[in-house]
Amino acid sequence: MEDTQTTLHEAPAKNGRTKKKRSGWRKFFTFLLWFIILCGLGVGGWYGWNYYQAMQPSGDVAYIDSLTQRAVAGNLKAQSELAAAYWNGTRTAKNDTLALRWARRAAERGSGNAQFLLASAYDTGRGIKADNVEAYQWYYEAARRGNAVAQREVGLRLFEGTGTPQDFAQAAQWLQRAADKGDTRAIIALARCYREGKGVVRNTARAIALLEQAEKKSDVSAARELGHIYSDSLAHDSAKAVFWYQKAALQGDVWAQNFVGDWRYNMGEYQKAVEMYHRAADNGSTDAQYSLGYCYEHGEGVKKNLTTAATWYEKSAEGGNVKARFNLGCVYDEIGQPEQAFKAYQQAADAGYVDALNNVGYCYIYGQGVSTDTNKGIALLRKAAGEGSVLAWRNLGDCYYKGKAVALDYQQAVHWYTRAAEAGDAAAMYQLGVCYENGQGVLKDILTANKWYDKANE
């Protein structure tokens, strides 16, 4: 037998051609090409979608179009909702003009919500000229249809006589309606009616009950009003008054914070006073900012710090507190900045603060922070004295006693020292004692001199 030899062959390709193996590099470049194509499609799609989104109009066009079509067709609810959408920017851009146009249509047809919107616009002057009469009329229409906030607003305006004649009885009735629906501001206002006996029979117990009801809803103004009630003579209870004021203060009521600060200060509890002043000052109270400046200036409840005092006085002055501007000048004087002091005095004087006018005059006489001008200075002192400045009375006494800016005249010195001393100025009391002791401008009188020395030291 012949030996047989088996020959191996590759399987034929489906198309009848022989399938070639791809090299590794070819596979890699094919994969890379497909990767680049897919990434390009992804990025392009992302940019395309963003471009498409950017080109779309803002808001929900279908929603607004649907409302507009129904509103144009006369649907009252759609008119009211369309007005609210434009007013609040709900699913569309805010547009006060369109909001008020649709609100007026709906309001005139009896929509309470549209009437309230229109009242709010006239009340605040948004999109239209403010008009208290129009505001009241539309609040009244909305109130008749049961809107609790409108009922409260009608009550408040009747109580205050805003946009309508004052009528306490009607005010109490509308406030009662809103209070019955749980409106806390109405409850507090109704409590005031009972507290003051306006529109209702005076009833302090009823007022307290209403305020306690509102306070349970965490209404900070209710706590403050309870403090007011217990401060009244009819229901006077100092402990309860302080309790409620303290509670209101801790809940963030700025008025109460400042009040508690003053109360603590008058009790000599300076550190606690400063804590409350800080709360109120940080919330923008110019009175508390002034009080903090005073505490830092004199080292009461805090370490004395004239720089910090000046900072708080400046904040208070920027808020319109003229006395703070005057005290700021005094601090600048104390830290040796006479030019800054003069500027502060001049600003306070220009705002009508009479003691500042005295200090401006003094600066001109002695050339402190400004060029010396004794004629101008004495004229300003006389003007301040004529307007009742005790400091000017004493300073005029000094000028006559020393012959500064005027001829020396002890009798005139005694005249001005006496006015200032009788008004409580300790420095004038002492100088008056000196005059009596030395017989300057008056007959020498040791007993009277000692009397004024003692008063000055009290």
C-alpha positions in Angstrom: 0.0 0.0 0.0 1.0 3.5 -0.7 1.3 5.8 2.2 -1.6 8.4 2.1 -0.8 12.1 3.1 -3.6 14.4 4.5 -3.5 18.0 3.3 -5.2 20.7 5.4 -7.0 23.6 3.7 -8.6 26.8 5.1 -12.4 26.9 5.0 -13.6 28.9 2.0 -15.1 32.4 2.7 -18.8 32.9 2.3 -18.3 35.0 -0.7 -16.1 32.4 -2.1 -13.0 34.5 -1.4 -10.3 33.7 1.1 -10.7 35.8 4.4 -7.5 37.6 5.2 -6.4 38.2 8.8 -6.2 41.9 9.9 -3.0 43.1 11.4 -3.1 44.6 15.0 -2.3 48.1 13.7 -5.1 48.1 11.3 -7.6 47.1 14.0 -6.3 49.9 16.2 -6.7 52.6 13.5 -10.2 51.3 12.7 -11.3 51.5 16.3 -9.8 55.0 16.6 -11.6 56.2 13.5 -15.0 54.9 14.8 -14.3 56.5 18.2 -13.6 59.9 16.6 -16.8 59.7 14.5 -18.9 58.8 17.6 -17.4 61.5 19.7 -18.1 64.0 16.9 -21.7 63.0 16.7 -22.1 63.3 20.4 -20.6 66.7 20.8 -22.4 68.0 17.7 -25.7 66.6 19.1 -25.1 68.3 22.4 -24.3 71.7 20.9 -27.3 71.2 18.5 -29.6 70.5 21.4 -28.4 73.5 23.3 -28.8 75.7 20.3 -32.3 74.4 19.8 -33.1 75.1 23.4 -31.7 78.6 23.3 -33.8 79.4 20.2 -37.0 78.4 22.0 -39.0 81.2 23.7 -38.8 81.4 27.5 -41.6 80.1 29.6 -44.3 77.6 28.8 -45.7 78.9 25.5 -48.4 76.3 25.2 -49.7 77.1 28.7 -49.8 80.9 28.2 -51.2 80.5 24.6 -54.0 78.3 26.0 -54.8 80.7 28.8 -54.7 83.6 26.4 -57.1 81.9 23.9 -59.6 81.2 26.7 -59.2 84.7 28.2 -59.8 86.3 24.9 -62.9 84.1 24.5 -64.2 85.6 27.7 -63.4 82.9 30.3 -63.3 84.7 33.6 -61.1 82.2 35.4 -58.6 82.2 32.5 -58.4 86.0 32.6 -57.7 86.0 36.3 -55.1 83.2 36.0 -53.4 84.9 33.1 -53.1 88.1 35.1 -51.6 86.2 38.0 -49.1 84.4 35.6 -47.8 87.7 34.2 -47.8 89.3 37.6 -45.9 86.5 39.4 -43.8 85.3 36.4 -45.5 81.9 36.5 -44.4 79.8 33.5 -43.7 83.1 31.7 -41.7 86.3 32.0 -43.2 88.9 34.4 -45.1 91.6 32.6 -46.9 94.2 34.8 -48.6 95.8 31.8 -50.3 92.6 30.6 -50.9 91.5 34.2 -52.8 94.7 35.0 -54.7 94.7 31.7 -56.1 91.2 32.3 -56.6 91.8 36.0 -58.7 94.9 35.3 -60.9 92.9 32.9 -61.4 90.1 35.4 -61.8 92.4 38.3 -64.6 94.4 36.6 -66.3 91.1 36.0 -66.2 90.1 39.7 -63.0 88.0 40.1 -61.9 88.3 43.7 -58.4 87.2 42.9 -58.0 89.8 40.2 -59.5 92.5 42.4 -56.9 91.7 45.1 -54.1 91.8 42.5 -55.4 95.2 41.3 -55.6 96.5 44.8 -52.1 95.4 45.5 -50.8 97.2 42.5 -52.5 100.5 43.5 -51.3 99.9 47.1 -47.6 99.4 46.2 -47.5 101.5 43.0 -46.2 98.5 41.0 -46.9 99.0 37.3 -49.3 101.8 38.0 -49.3 105.1 40.0 -50.0 104.4 43.7 -53.5 105.4 44.8 -54.8 104.7 48.3 -58.4 105.4 47.3 -58.3 102.9 44.4 -56.4 100.4 46.5 -59.1 100.6 49.2 -62.0 100.2 46.7 -60.5 97.1 45.1 -59.5 95.6 48.5 -63.1 96.2 49.5 -64.5 94.3 46.4 -62.1 91.4 47.1 -63.0 91.4 50.8 -66.7 91.1 49.9 -65.9 87.9 48.0 -64.2 86.4 51.1 -60.5 87.1 50.6 -59.1 87.1 54.1 -56.1 89.3 53.4 -58.3 91.8 51.6 -60.6 91.8 54.6 -57.7 92.6 56.9 -56.5 95.3 54.6 -60.0 96.9 54.5 -60.1 96.8 58.3 -56.6 98.4 58.7 -57.5 101.1 56.3 -60.8 101.9 58.0 -58.9 102.0 61.3 -56.2 104.3 60.0 -58.4 106.3 57.6 -56.2 105.5 54.6 -58.0 105.9 51.3 -61.3 106.0 53.1 -62.9 107.9 56.0 -61.9 106.5 59.4 -64.5 104.2 60.9 -63.4 102.1 63.9 -66.7 100.1 64.2 -66.5 99.0 60.5 -62.7 98.4 61.0 -63.3 96.0 63.9 -66.0 94.1 61.9 -63.7 93.5 58.9 -60.8 92.6 61.2 -62.9 90.1 63.0 -63.8 88.4 59.7 -60.2 88.1 58.7 -59.2 87.0 62.3 -61.9 84.2 62.1 -60.0 82.9 59.1 -56.7 82.8 61.1 -55.0 85.9 59.7 -52.5 86.8 62.4 -52.1 90.4 61.4 -55.8 90.8 61.6 -55.9 89.1 65.1 -53.2 91.5 66.3 -55.0 94.6 64.9 -58.3 93.4 66.4 -56.5 93.0 69.8 -55.5 96.7 69.5 -59.2 97.6 69.0 -60.1 95.8 72.2 -57.0 97.3 74.0 -57.9 100.8 73.1 -61.7 100.5 73.0 -61.9 101.6 69.3 -64.9 100.2 67.5 -65.6 97.7 70.3 -66.1 97.9 74.0 -62.7 98.1 75.7 -61.7 94.7 76.9 -58.1 94.1 78.0 -58.7 90.4 78.7 -60.0 89.9 75.2 -57.0 91.7 73.7 -54.6 89.5 75.7 -56.4 86.4 74.6 -56.2 87.4 70.9 -52.5 88.3 71.2 -51.7 85.0 72.9 -53.6 83.2 70.0 -51.4 85.0 67.5 -48.2 84.5 69.5 -48.8 80.7 69.5 -48.3 81.0 65.7 -44.8 82.4 66.4 -45.8 85.9 65.4 -43.1 88.1 67.0 -45.2 91.3 66.8 -47.8 89.6 69.0 -45.2 89.1 71.7 -44.2 92.8 71.5 -47.9 93.9 71.7 -48.3 91.7 74.8 -45.4 93.6 76.3 -47.2 96.9 75.5 -50.4 95.7 77.1 -48.6 94.8 80.4 -46.8 98.1 80.3 -50.2 99.9 80.3 -51.6 101.2 83.5 -54.8 99.1 83.2 -53.0 95.8 83.1 -49.7 96.9 84.5 -47.4 94.1 85.3 -43.7 94.9 84.9 -42.5 91.3 85.1 -44.9 90.1 82.4 -44.1 93.2 80.2 -40.4 92.4 80.4 -41.0 88.7 79.8 -42.9 89.4 76.5 -40.5 92.1 75.4 -37.6 89.7 76.1 -39.3 87.0 74.1 -40.0 89.3 71.2 -36.3 90.5 71.3 -35.0 86.9 71.2 -37.3 86.2 68.3 -35.7 89.0 66.3 -38.0 92.0 66.9 -35.7 95.0 66.5 -37.9 97.4 68.5 -38.0 95.0 71.4 -34.3 94.3 71.2 -33.6 98.0 71.6 -36.2 98.4 74.4 -34.7 95.5 76.4 -31.2 96.9 75.8 -32.3 100.3 77.3 -34.1 98.5 80.2 -31.0 96.5 81.0 -28.8 99.6 80.8 -31.1 101.5 83.1 -30.9 98.6 85.5 -27.1 98.9 85.5 -26.8 95.5 83.6 -24.5 97.0 81.0 -23.1 93.7 79.6 -26.6 92.4 78.9 -27.6 95.7 77.5 -24.7 95.6 75.1 -25.7 92.1 74.0 -29.2 93.4 73.1 -27.8 96.6 71.5 -25.6 94.4 69.3 -28.6 92.4 68.1 -30.6 95.4 67.2 -27.7 97.3 65.7 -26.8 94.4 63.5 -30.5 94.5 62.3 -30.1 98.1 61.4 -31.4 100.0 64.4 -29.8 103.5 64.4 -30.9 104.0 68.0 -29.0 100.8 69.0 -26.0 101.7 67.0 -25.9 105.0 68.8 -26.2 103.3 72.2 -23.4 100.9 71.3 -21.2 103.8 70.3 -22.0 105.4 73.7 -21.1 102.2 75.6 -17.8 101.8 73.7 -17.0 105.5 74.3 -17.5 105.3 78.0 -16.5 101.7 78.6 -19.9 100.5 79.9 -20.5 96.8 79.5 -17.4 96.6 77.2 -13.8 97.7 77.3 -13.5 101.3 76.3 -12.6 101.6 72.6 -13.0 105.0 71.0 -12.2 103.6 67.5 -15.1 101.1 67.8 -17.3 103.9 69.3 -16.6 106.0 66.2 -17.5 103.1 64.0 -20.9 102.7 65.6 -21.6 106.4 65.8 -20.8 106.7 62.1 -23.3 103.9 61.2 -26.0 105.5 63.3 -25.2 108.9 61.7 -25.5 107.5 58.2 -28.9 106.2 59.2 -30.0 109.8 60.1 -29.2 110.0 63.8 -27.9 113.6 64.1 -26.9 113.2 67.8 -24.7 110.3 66.7 -22.9 112.7 64.3 -22.4 115.2 67.1 -21.0 112.4 69.4 -18.7 111.3 66.6 -17.2 114.7 66.6 -16.6 114.5 70.3 -14.8 111.1 69.9 -12.6 112.6 67.1 -11.8 115.4 69.5 -10.8 113.0 72.2 -8.5 110.9 69.9 -6.8 114.1 68.6 -8.4 114.5 65.2 -9.7 118.1 65.3 -10.3 118.4 61.5 -12.5 115.3 61.5 -14.2 116.6 64.7 -15.0 120.0 63.1 -16.4 118.3 60.0 -18.7 116.1 62.1 -19.8 119.1 64.2 -20.5 121.1 61.1 -22.6 118.3 59.6 -24.6 118.0 62.8 -25.1 121.7 63.0 -26.3 121.9 59.4 -28.8 119.2 60.3 -30.2 121.5 63.1 -28.5 120.0 66.2 -28.0 123.1 68.4 -25.2 121.8 70.6 -23.2 121.1 67.5 -23.7 124.7 66.5 -22.1 125.6 69.9 -19.2 123.3 69.2 -18.6 124.8 65.7 -18.5 128.2 67.3 -16.1 127.0 69.9 -13.8 125.6 67.2 -13.7 128.9 65.4 -12.9 130.8 68.6 -10.0 128.5 69.6 -8.9 127.5 66.1 -9.5 123.8 66.5 -9.8 121.9 63.2 -10.4 125.2 61.4 -8.8 128.6 61.0 -9.4 130.9 64.0 -12.3 133.4 63.5 -13.4 134.8 66.9 -16.1 137.0 65.4 -17.7 134.1 63.6 -17.2 131.9 66.6 -18.9 134.2 69.1 -21.7 134.9 66.7 -22.4 131.1 66.5 -22.2 130.8 70.3 -24.8 133.5 70.7 -27.0 131.9 68.1 -26.8 128.5 69.8 -27.4 130.2 73.2 -30.5 131.8 71.8 -31.7 128.4 70.6 -31.4 127.0 74.2 -28.0 125.3 74.1 -26.8 124.8 77.7 -23.3 124.2 76.4 -23.4 127.6 74.7 -24.5 129.3 77.9 -21.5 127.9 79.7 -19.1 128.6 76.9 -20.3 132.2 76.7 -19.6 132.4 80.5 -16.1 131.2 79.8 -15.6 133.7 77.1 -16.6 136.6 79.3 -14.7 135.2 82.3 -11.5 134.9 80.3 -12.0 137.9 77.9 -11.8 135.5 75.0 -13.4 136.8 71.7 -15.2 139.5 73.9 -14.2 142.0 76.4 -13.7 140.6 79.9 -16.9 141.0 81.9 -17.4 139.0 85.1 -21.0 140.1 85.5 -21.8 138.7 82.1 -19.8 135.6 83.0 -21.9 135.1 86.1 -25.1 135.6 84.1 -24.3 132.9 81.6 -22.8 130.5 84.3 -26.0 130.9 86.3 -28.2 129.9 83.4 -26.1 126.9 82.6 -25.7 125.9 86.3 -29.5 126.1 86.9 -30.0 123.9 83.8 -27.7 121.2 85.4 -24.3 121.8 83.8 -21.7 120.7 86.4 -18.8 122.7 84.9 -20.9 125.9 85.1 -21.8 125.1 88.7 -18.1 124.9 89.6 -17.2 128.1 87.8 -20.1 129.9 89.5 -18.7 128.7 92.8 -15.3 130.2 91.8 -17.0 133.6 91.0 -18.8 133.6 94.4 -15.6 132.6 96.2 -13.6 135.3 94.6 -16.3 137.9 94.4 -16.0 138.1 90.6 -19.1 139.7 89.1 -21.0 139.1 92.4 -20.5 139.9 96.1 -18.1 137.5 97.7 -20.2 134.7 99.4 -18.4 131.6 100.6 -21.6 129.8 101.6 -23.1 130.2 98.1 -19.8 129.3 96.6 -19.8 126.0 98.7 -23.3 125.3 97.7 -22.4 125.4 94.0 -19.3 123.4 94.6 -21.3 120.7 96.3 -23.9 120.6 93.5 -21.1 120.3 90.9 -19.8 117.2 92.8 -23.1 115.5 93.2 
